[in-house]
Amino acid sequence: MYSIEMAYARMRELQDQANRSRAAQQTATPRARRRLGRAAAKKR
């Protein structure tokens, strides 16, 4: 049986994983991030 507690625990795991991923992306060089941002802006 899948309880609300289990669903909440899974949600927290996914949220922690997303936060770790975001922190890893912030360690990228600012120059590379700026280039990617400009490329994405041009596509719009």
C-alpha positions as CSV (number, residue, x, y, z in Angstrom):
1,M,0.0,0.0,0.0
2,Y,1.3,3.5,-0.9
3,S,0.7,5.8,2.0
4,I,0.8,9.6,2.1
5,E,3.9,9.4,4.2
6,M,5.7,7.4,1.4
7,A,4.5,9.9,-1.2
8,Y,5.8,12.8,0.9
9,A,9.2,11.1,1.4
10,R,9.5,10.5,-2.3
11,M,8.6,14.1,-3.0
12,R,11.3,15.2,-0.6
13,E,13.9,12.9,-2.3
14,L,13.1,14.4,-5.7
15,Q,13.2,17.9,-4.3
16,D,16.6,17.3,-2.8
17,Q,17.9,15.8,-6.0
18,A,16.7,18.8,-8.0
19,N,18.4,21.1,-5.5
20,R,21.7,19.2,-5.9
21,S,21.3,19.4,-9.7
22,R,20.7,23.1,-9.5
23,A,23.8,23.6,-7.2
24,A,25.9,21.6,-9.7
25,Q,24.8,23.8,-12.6
26,Q,25.7,26.9,-10.7
27,T,29.3,25.7,-10.5
28,A,29.6,26.0,-14.3
29,T,31.7,28.9,-15.6
30,P,29.7,32.1,-15.8
31,R,30.9,32.6,-19.4
32,A,29.4,29.3,-20.5
33,R,26.2,30.0,-18.7
34,R,25.9,33.4,-20.4
35,R,26.6,32.0,-23.8
36,L,23.9,29.3,-23.3
37,G,21.5,32.0,-22.1
38,R,22.0,34.2,-25.1
39,A,21.6,31.2,-27.5
40,A,18.3,30.4,-25.9
41,A,17.1,34.0,-26.1
42,K,17.8,34.2,-29.8
43,K,15.7,31.1,-30.5
44,R,12.5,32.8,-29.2
